[in-house]
Amino acid sequence: MPAPYSTDLRQRVIDAYEAQQGSQRQLAKRFKVSLSFIKRLIRRYRDTGQVTPLPHGGGAIAKIRTSNLPVVEQLV
């Protein structure tokens, strides 16, 4: 999974949007990001006033408990 876009880039996108420097599609091309990112960022900024990335979700849950790892190591 790629790293989230920097807070600096996010703020520049919001500043350009508020200054009406183009449509959402034009801003996506200008900043070389996807249109869906622009839409989600603007929606989140309107709702919360924040541009920082959301925390990482945590990933998949391990299928093997740590208590069972020695047994697996022996089998391998």
CORKA-V156313 format. One record per residue. N is the residue number from 1. RES is the residue in three letters. PHI is phi in whole degrees, 0 to 359 (NA if undefined). BURIAL is b if it has 16 or more other ideal C-beta (glycine too) atoms within 10 Angstrom, else e. D_LAST is the distance of its C-alpha to the last C-alpha in Angstrom with 1 decimal. Layout:
BEGIN
N|RES|PHI|BURIAL|D_LAST, N|RES|PHI|BURIAL|D_LAST
END
This chain:
BEGIN
1|MET|NA|e|28.9, 2|PRO|290|e|31.9, 3|ALA|291|e|33.7, 4|PRO|293|e|36.7, 5|TYR|297|e|40.1, 6|SER|294|e|41.9, 7|THR|295|e|44.5, 8|ASP|299|e|47.1, 9|LEU|298|b|46.6, 10|ARG|301|b|46.7, 11|GLN|293|e|49.9, 12|ARG|296|e|51.5, 13|VAL|297|b|50.8, 14|ILE|297|b|52.5, 15|ASP|300|e|55.4, 16|ALA|294|b|56.0, 17|TYR|295|b|55.8, 18|GLU|292|e|58.3, 19|ALA|277|e|60.6, 20|GLN|53|e|60.6, 21|GLN|269|e|59.6, 22|GLY|152|e|58.3, 23|SER|286|e|56.7, 24|GLN|300|e|53.1, 25|ARG|296|e|52.4, 26|GLN|294|e|54.2, 27|LEU|295|b|52.4, 28|ALA|299|b|49.0, 29|LYS|292|e|50.2, 30|ARG|298|e|51.7, 31|PHE|264|b|48.6, 32|LYS|57|e|46.2, 33|VAL|230|b|44.3, 34|SER|281|e|44.0, 35|LEU|297|e|46.8, 36|SER|295|e|44.6, 37|PHE|297|b|43.6, 38|ILE|300|b|47.4, 39|LYS|298|e|48.1, 40|ARG|295|e|45.4, 41|LEU|297|b|46.5, 42|ILE|295|b|50.1, 43|ARG|298|e|49.5, 44|ARG|294|b|47.5, 45|TYR|296|b|50.2, 46|ARG|296|e|52.9, 47|ASP|285|e|51.2, 48|THR|242|e|50.0, 49|GLY|79|e|51.6, 50|GLN|249|e|48.3, 51|VAL|241|b|46.6, 52|THR|292|e|43.5, 53|PRO|292|e|40.2, 54|LEU|289|e|38.6, 55|PRO|294|e|35.6, 56|HIS|295|e|32.1, 57|GLY|287|e|30.9, 58|GLY|113|e|27.5, 59|GLY|86|e|25.1, 60|ALA|282|e|22.8, 61|ILE|276|e|21.6, 62|ALA|296|e|17.9, 63|LYS|278|e|16.5, 64|ILE|248|e|14.2, 65|ARG|291|e|16.2, 66|THR|296|e|15.6, 67|SER|292|e|16.0, 68|ASN|265|e|12.8, 69|LEU|298|e|10.6, 70|PRO|300|e|10.0, 71|VAL|295|e|8.8, 72|VAL|295|e|6.3, 73|GLU|300|e|5.2, 74|GLN|293|e|5.5, 75|LEU|292|e|3.8, 76|VAL|279|e|0.0
END
